Amino acid sequence: MKEKSDKQLVRQTLKDIDSYKYLVERYEKKLLAYIKRVLYVNKEDAEDILQEVFIKAYRNLNGYNPNYKFSNWIYRIAHNESVSFLRKNSKLIKISPNSKEENIFDQIPSDTNLELESIKDSDRDMVISLLRKLDSKSRDVLYLKYFEEKDYNEISEILRLSTGTVGSLINRAKHKFKKLLENGKDK
Protein backbone atom coordinates (compact mmCIF):
# COMPACT_ATOMS: atom_id res chain seq x y z
CA MET A 1 0.00 0.00 0.00
CA LYS A 2 2.94 2.34 0.62
CA GLU A 3 3.72 2.50 -3.08
CA LYS A 4 0.19 3.62 -3.95
CA SER A 5 -0.51 7.28 -4.63
CA ASP A 6 -2.71 9.36 -2.36
CA LYS A 7 -5.50 9.27 -4.94
CA GLN A 8 -5.32 5.49 -5.15
CA LEU A 9 -5.45 5.23 -1.36
CA VAL A 10 -8.47 7.53 -1.25
CA ARG A 11 -10.28 5.35 -3.80
CA GLN A 12 -9.30 2.25 -1.84
CA THR A 13 -10.48 3.81 1.43
CA LEU A 14 -13.86 4.61 -0.07
CA LYS A 15 -14.23 0.87 -0.77
CA ASP A 16 -12.53 -0.42 2.40
CA ILE A 17 -12.39 1.64 5.61
CA ASP A 18 -9.29 -0.23 6.81
CA SER A 19 -7.24 1.37 4.03
CA TYR A 20 -7.59 4.77 5.68
CA LYS A 21 -4.82 3.81 8.11
CA TYR A 22 -2.31 4.10 5.25
CA LEU A 23 -3.28 7.72 4.61
CA VAL A 24 -3.08 8.40 8.34
CA GLU A 25 0.38 6.83 8.54
CA ARG A 26 1.54 8.83 5.54
CA TYR A 27 0.48 12.20 6.94
CA GLU A 28 0.41 11.96 10.74
CA LYS A 29 4.01 13.05 11.41
CA LYS A 30 3.94 15.86 8.86
CA LEU A 31 0.61 17.24 10.04
CA LEU A 32 1.51 16.91 13.71
CA ALA A 33 4.68 18.91 13.14
CA TYR A 34 2.73 21.51 11.15
CA ILE A 35 0.12 21.92 13.90
CA LYS A 36 2.78 22.22 16.60
CA ARG A 37 4.68 24.84 14.60
CA VAL A 38 1.64 26.93 13.83
CA LEU A 39 0.15 26.87 17.32
CA TYR A 40 3.06 26.17 19.69
CA VAL A 41 0.87 23.81 21.65
CA ASN A 42 1.92 20.85 23.74
CA LYS A 43 2.05 17.40 22.17
CA GLU A 44 -1.28 16.29 23.67
CA ASP A 45 -3.20 19.27 22.28
CA ALA A 46 -1.52 18.86 18.90
CA GLU A 47 -2.46 15.17 18.85
CA ASP A 48 -6.08 16.05 19.74
CA ILE A 49 -6.20 18.53 16.86
CA LEU A 50 -4.61 15.97 14.55
CA GLN A 51 -7.24 13.42 15.53
CA GLU A 52 -9.95 15.92 14.60
CA VAL A 53 -8.21 16.52 11.27
CA PHE A 54 -8.26 12.82 10.42
CA ILE A 55 -11.87 12.43 11.57
CA LYS A 56 -12.98 15.37 9.42
CA ALA A 57 -10.92 14.18 6.48
CA TYR A 58 -12.48 10.72 6.69
CA ARG A 59 -16.01 12.08 7.03
CA ASN A 60 -15.49 14.32 4.00
CA LEU A 61 -13.49 11.89 1.88
CA ASN A 62 -16.37 11.62 -0.60
CA GLY A 63 -16.04 15.37 -1.13
CA TYR A 64 -12.34 15.21 -1.98
CA ASN A 65 -11.75 16.30 -5.57
CA PRO A 66 -9.10 14.04 -7.14
CA ASN A 67 -8.19 16.83 -9.57
CA TYR A 68 -6.31 18.43 -6.67
CA LYS A 69 -3.48 17.10 -4.53
CA PHE A 70 -4.66 15.19 -1.49
CA SER A 71 -1.83 16.68 0.57
CA ASN A 72 -3.14 20.20 -0.05
CA TRP A 73 -6.66 19.11 0.84
CA ILE A 74 -5.65 17.55 4.15
CA TYR A 75 -3.32 20.45 5.00
CA ARG A 76 -6.30 22.76 4.45
CA ILE A 77 -8.28 20.73 6.98
CA ALA A 78 -5.34 20.89 9.42
CA HIS A 79 -5.10 24.64 8.89
CA ASN A 80 -8.82 25.10 9.54
CA GLU A 81 -8.70 22.93 12.66
CA SER A 82 -5.70 24.88 13.93
CA VAL A 83 -7.48 28.18 13.41
CA SER A 84 -10.57 26.80 15.12
CA PHE A 85 -8.51 25.60 18.10
CA LEU A 86 -6.81 28.98 18.31
CA ARG A 87 -10.13 30.80 18.38
CA LYS A 88 -11.47 28.54 21.13
CA ASN A 89 -8.31 28.53 23.23
CA SER A 90 -6.44 31.75 22.48
CA LYS A 91 -6.15 32.65 26.16
CA LEU A 92 -4.90 29.20 27.13
CA ILE A 93 -2.11 28.77 24.59
CA LYS A 94 1.35 29.06 26.05
CA ILE A 95 4.61 29.18 24.19
CA SER A 96 6.82 26.18 24.71
CA PRO A 97 10.09 27.48 23.27
CA ASN A 98 12.33 24.83 24.78
CA SER A 99 10.55 21.84 23.31
CA LYS A 100 13.16 19.19 22.66
CA GLU A 101 10.80 17.30 20.36
CA GLU A 102 11.36 19.69 17.48
CA ASN A 103 14.50 21.40 16.30
CA ILE A 104 13.29 24.39 14.33
CA PHE A 105 16.76 25.02 12.90
CA ASP A 106 16.86 21.66 11.16
CA GLN A 107 13.70 22.59 9.28
CA ILE A 108 14.97 25.82 7.71
CA PRO A 109 16.00 25.23 4.09
CA SER A 110 19.42 26.65 3.30
CA ASP A 111 18.25 28.44 0.15
CA THR A 112 15.56 30.54 1.82
CA ASN A 113 17.09 33.93 0.88
CA LEU A 114 15.42 35.08 4.06
CA GLU A 115 18.63 35.66 5.97
CA LEU A 116 17.52 32.75 8.11
CA GLU A 117 21.00 31.27 7.96
CA SER A 118 21.98 33.66 10.73
CA ILE A 119 19.15 32.29 12.83
CA LYS A 120 20.76 28.86 12.92
CA ASP A 121 23.41 30.38 15.17
CA SER A 122 20.93 32.42 17.20
CA ASP A 123 18.88 31.63 20.20
CA ARG A 124 15.90 29.29 19.59
CA ASP A 125 13.73 31.26 22.01
CA MET A 126 14.32 34.44 20.04
CA VAL A 127 13.27 32.77 16.78
CA ILE A 128 10.06 31.44 18.27
CA SER A 129 9.36 34.80 19.85
CA LEU A 130 9.87 36.56 16.52
CA LEU A 131 7.63 34.14 14.67
CA ARG A 132 4.92 34.62 17.31
CA LYS A 133 5.03 38.36 16.70
CA LEU A 134 4.03 37.95 13.08
CA ASP A 135 0.37 38.13 12.18
CA SER A 136 -1.24 34.76 11.48
CA LYS A 137 -1.23 35.12 7.68
CA SER A 138 2.46 35.99 7.61
CA ARG A 139 3.29 33.18 9.99
CA ASP A 140 1.19 30.69 8.00
CA VAL A 141 2.77 31.47 4.63
CA LEU A 142 6.29 31.32 6.07
CA TYR A 143 5.62 27.98 7.72
CA LEU A 144 4.08 26.50 4.61
CA LYS A 145 6.80 27.82 2.31
CA TYR A 146 9.93 27.26 4.38
CA PHE A 147 9.05 24.58 6.90
CA GLU A 148 6.56 22.47 4.94
CA GLU A 149 8.35 23.30 1.65
CA LYS A 150 5.11 23.94 -0.23
CA ASP A 151 5.19 25.82 -3.52
CA TYR A 152 3.02 28.87 -4.26
CA ASN A 153 0.29 26.80 -5.92
CA GLU A 154 0.07 24.43 -2.97
CA ILE A 155 -0.05 27.30 -0.48
CA SER A 156 -2.71 28.91 -2.64
CA GLU A 157 -4.87 25.77 -2.42
CA ILE A 158 -4.32 25.32 1.32
CA LEU A 159 -5.07 28.92 2.27
CA ARG A 160 -7.59 29.51 -0.54
CA LEU A 161 -5.78 32.54 -1.85
CA SER A 162 -4.59 33.42 -5.34
CA THR A 163 -0.97 32.59 -6.13
CA GLY A 164 -0.30 36.30 -6.61
CA THR A 165 -1.60 37.01 -3.14
CA VAL A 166 0.52 34.17 -1.76
CA GLY A 167 3.61 35.65 -3.39
CA SER A 168 2.85 39.08 -1.97
CA LEU A 169 2.19 37.65 1.49
CA ILE A 170 5.45 35.72 1.46
CA ASN A 171 7.44 38.78 0.42
CA ARG A 172 5.77 40.94 3.08
CA ALA A 173 6.21 38.22 5.72
CA LYS A 174 9.91 37.86 4.88
CA HIS A 175 10.31 41.62 5.17
CA LYS A 176 8.47 41.68 8.52
CA PHE A 177 10.53 38.79 9.82
CA LYS A 178 13.77 40.40 8.70
CA LYS A 179 12.78 43.64 10.39
CA LEU A 180 11.92 41.84 13.63
CA LEU A 181 15.23 39.98 13.43
CA GLU A 182 17.18 43.21 12.91
CA ASN A 183 15.34 44.90 15.78
CA GLY A 184 16.08 41.91 17.97
CA LYS A 185 19.80 42.12 17.18
CA ASP A 186 19.88 45.81 18.10
CA LYS A 187 18.75 45.07 21.65
N, C-alpha and C positions, 0 to 999 in steps of 0.2 A: 504493500500500500504506500510505502514511503516514496516510491518512484512515480506515483500518480500525481498529476497536476491538481491544483486546488479545485478547478472546475470539475475534474473527474471525481474527486472526493465528494464534492457537493452533490453531484448526480447520484453517487453511490449512497450517500447519507440519506437522500430523499427516498431511496428504496429500502435501506437497511440502517436503522438508528444506531447500531453498534459501530458503524463506520465513522460516526462523528468524532470518536475519540482520536482519530488520526489527524483531523483538523485541529482539535484541541492541542494535541501534542506538538503540532507544527508551529502553533502561534502562542502557546502559553508563556514561554520565557520572554519572547519579544514584547508581547503586550503587557506583561507584568512590569518589565523594565520601563516601558513607555509610561505606564500609569504612575509608577513611582517617581519618575523624572518630572512629570508634569505637575504632580500634586505634592510631592515630598511627604508622602504619608508612610506610616509604618507598614511592615510586610503584611500584617493581618488585614488592615483596611484595603491595601492594594489587592490582596487575594480575594476579598469580598467583592470589590468592584469588578475584578476579572471574572469572577463567577457570574455576576450579572451580565457581563458582556457576552459570555458564552451561552447563557440562557436566552438572552435576547436574540443573539445570532441564530441559535437553533430554531427558536419560535418563528423567526422571520426568514428562514432559509428559502422558503418558496418564493419570497419576494426578491431574492438576490438575482440581479441581472448578469448573466454570464458574459455579456459584452464588455463588462468592466472587470478589473482585477479584484479577486476575492480579498486580497490583502488590504486594498484601499477600503473596501466595504467594511471589513471587520475593524480596521483602524478607526473608521468613522464612528462605529458603534462604541469603541473604547473611548474615543474623544468625547462623544455625547454623554457617556456614563461618568466620565471624569468631571465634566462640567456640571452635571447633575449633582454629583457628590459634593463638589465644591460649593455649590449653591446651598445645599442642605447643611453643610458642616463648616462653613467658612470661619466660624469663630473657634472651632475646635482643632483646626489643622495647625500642627506645630512643625517647625523645620527640624529635620534630623540631619544636620550637616556632617556628622561624623559616622554615618552609616558605613560599616565595613563591607556591606553586601555589594556595594556598587562603587566602582572607581570611575568617576566621571572623566578623568583625564585619559583613560584608555579608550573612551568612546569618541574623542574629538579627532576627526579626520585631519591628517597633516596638510591637506591642500585647501583648507577652509578659506584662505585669504581674509580671515577675520581677525588676524593678529591673536588668534587663540593659542598659538604656539607658546607665547609668553606665559599663558595661564598654566601650562603644564608645570612650570617651575614655581607657580604662585600657591598661595594658601587655598585649599579646597573650600574652606568656610567662606572666603571672600567670593569665590566663583558662584557658589550657591546663593549667597546673599545678593550678588549682582543680578543673577538670573531671576530671583524673586522680585526684584525691583522693576523688572520689565512688565508692561501690560500683558494680559493673557494672549492676545493675538501675536505679539512679538515673540513671546516665549514659545508659543505653540509652533510658529513657523521655524524658529531656530532649532527646536528639538527635532521636528520632523525632517528638516534639511540636513542638519549636521550630526544628529545622534541616531536617528532612524534611517538616515541616508536615502530619503525619498527625493525623487525629482519633482520639478515644478508641477507636472501634470498629476502626479500622485497626490501631492499636497493639495492641489486644486480640488481633486475628487474628495479627499478626506474632509477638508474644511468647507467644501462647497463654495469656493471662490473662483473667479477667473484666474487663468495662469498669469495674466498681466498684474492682477491685484496681488497674487502670491509673490511675484518678483518684486513688486514695490514694497510689500510688507517685509520681505527678507532684507532688502537693502536698508530700509528704515530701521529694522531691528538690529542689523549689524552696526549701523551708525550709533544707535542708542546704547548698545552693549559696549562699543568702543569708547564712547563718551563716559559711561559709568566706570569702565576699567581705568581710563585716564584719570578721572576724578578720584578713584580709589587709590591710585598710585601717588597722587599729590598729598594724601593725608598721612 
